[in-house]
Amino acid sequence: LLLVLVYEVHVYTGDKPGAETDANVYINLIGTRGDAGKRKLHRSKNSNIKFRHGQMDIFCIKAVSLGDLEKVLISHDGASPGNGWFLDKIVIKHEEGKEAQEVVFPCNRWLDEYQDDGKTERELTANSKSFVHVITWRVQVKTDGDSPEPQDCNRTLVIYGSQGKSDELLLSPQTPGYVCFLPRATDEFIVETGDLGDVYKIRVSCDEVPGFEGWHLKSFHLEELHTKQKLNFDCKCWLSLNREDKELVKEFPAVKEDQKTLPVYKYVVSVHIGDRWGAETFANVYITLYGKRGDTGVRKLHTSLAKGRKFQRNKVDSFSVEAVSLSSLQKLVIGHDGEGYGAGMYLKMVTVKESQDSDKEWVFPLWNWLDTHLGLCETVCEIVTVGRRLTSSPKLPKINTKPSGLWIMDITGSDLSNEEDPICLSFIFYGSQSHKKLPLQVTGKAIQIKEELADIGSIYKVQVTGPQSELKQPWHLDLLHMKHTGTKEEMYLAFDCWFNPNEDKCVELPALYADQEPLPVVEYAIHLHTGDLKKADATGAAYICIQGEKGDSGKRWLNSRNSLITFSRGQVDVFKLKAVYLGKLNQVIVGFKNEWFLEKIVIKEVLYPFSAHVFVHNDWINKRSKKDFVEVTIPLKETSMTSILIKDFDTKSRGRWQMWMHCTQTPEDVPDIQVIVFGRKGKSPAQKVQNLNDNPFLLTVGDIGDIMKISFVLSGPCLGRGIKLHKLQLKDLDTKEELGFHSEVQCLFGENGSETVTELAAVRPDEPPLREVLYSISVWTGTLPASGTDADVFITVFGDRGDSCKRRLRHSNFEKGQVCISEMRAVDLGQLSKVLVEHHDVGYGAGWYLDQIVIHESGKTDGQYAFLCQQWLDSGVGDAQMKRMLK
């Protein structure tokens, strides 16, 4: 008999724009003993929504042992545009006997009728298998006596060791129906991991589920079943959002008799939002910190230590992230889930300190958008630290002596055991007045130097170039620690880069001062245009130096100094270099060792506000020169700027949008609500709102151009109170464009439910939303006998940005010779052009003689629009019309 095995299929969706799919995905596993048959990948074990951008999903497939896995057949049924899928890879894990196997099937291609080769099915071949040494642990968990009765909530464990960390291990009962985590209970679980080495911490987390009262955790006890090694973790804490810590994730260090227990820090993570229109976000933001000793796992940034709404424009929000000491921080990953309106955010930087009282903080600058259609066109990014700075400027005694410019500098790097000769590097300090070059000979892991730098002014960046000597092995520069003997200013610049044999390196970092924003590190894309002339192409060694108002980039080789580069006739070659922001560029210096016709150089800043700088040469380099290297200086010709970089949509929209609405305070009998979408070229037909509980439904709007606003119209009688709107989002099924909607009033149909129309402006990344306007409407009833009416009067106002939809005027008595004033809240209609006025009553006393309607913006005296009528709206008088269009 062949064994029935459980194959754990890890599916990695790529991180390209539009990589996700809503299609059904099918898989067939093929091994040396046959195949598993075509299976639909139903439910992801670790995600509510499958196959999202950059996501890994886990599925379990039971099958008779297939022997050695050789191939995977993967496909999906999504034929329409926008259903394409970019698959990164599939990893399949299973155990057979005592060996755990992990087989990787790389893909890194689209399954999309409209991209790549148009195929939606691919056969993937296995990389070589790897065998994992499995460690089995007995986990004992003690719950405290005052813990609430357990609720349906997943609790997971991650174990960290010197050689890595485990997957998230779900703590679920081995016996179906058994209830774990009762007050005063001790529960036992068996879990398996790879070889983690020396275990130093665990992380325990609970899912965020509505109504979860919390869990009072007493202790964790781990026993490795093979070696009998025992580890204790003293917990004694709550995992709850309702208590003081407001945390559902906790970390605990291993308590060992022979070793000092690692400290637990409450890291203070500060998120600095930029001063740009639309920089703020209402999305949920998540962060993971990485240090030399592990990571924190993904943490949601729940409660800001600063007052007011989180993540608002030009605001700094600080959050507490409790974790076992990570040692020196190296990088972080930050992202948001795109929930809420205006989900994209412009992030200046993140700073992290070990505790509230810490006097130093790590700096992680970004200066870019986290947005599906702006800047990086990503909602998640990794930021590497540029170093540490003081949290506040040193307080100095007020003495009128000018401080000296003496700095003490400690340079640390990797060991130099096999190098006979010192490594020769140049450190160049750029200041507000000039710069200074220091040639240094590095002779060991750490060297200290003292240097007077007063004459260069305030330092704003440090550049390191080299090596100027032969290297036998790569050498790593870790850190430059600078401390000023006079002002006590201090900074740690984390260069964290390798200098390799036969390579010319130039790296730079901004200076880090306590009360100043560091200059951003910018990626410059250099487009070299070779002329379309005879013999214009060339092969040789080349370098470039960009100069701007904030110094220069240093000499950057486009290849290593000893290797050659070929520029072909009429071609454009692109190179990228990172440099501390140079300000406004003014010239470039190009050095070349041969004959070459250089037409022009275009340098693009891959940072906001995306600009292109053009340097025109249109001449030969080295045509008649006898020099080895010829250097030419090319001044700036022109600069073009685009205020915002927006992703182009590959596919054309067919006007089919998915709509999500999440509302509370909805009446038991859900009212009939119609939705109308307004675009630059027209408006959609009215369609029924299918649900208000965050389940997506289809909205067909047609070709109406860019969406500007959305209107909700109540068909039946007025409600007793307004419906609270928490989220409104639209996603184009073809282009994947997403829109949020902005409302100053977060209630549909007014707080008291007395209105029949609510309008919301679309939030676009490239322009501010249309503002909300309160219109004052004065209705003048005529002075003829029986001019007044008791009928309900309705009005629709038209402008060059659409119409207001049909509104009932609040006044119910329009008496002879009177002026009745009503107010109407609407998204800005622009220049008003006409008004449709109507009533529906017939019979005696219903007729109405309307003189005119005057409309202006409330609170403003200018800009009045008068619409003359001077006619009856009466079924028994004149033309018997009860509806009139006034212009």
Disulfide bonds with the S-S distance in Angstrom:
none
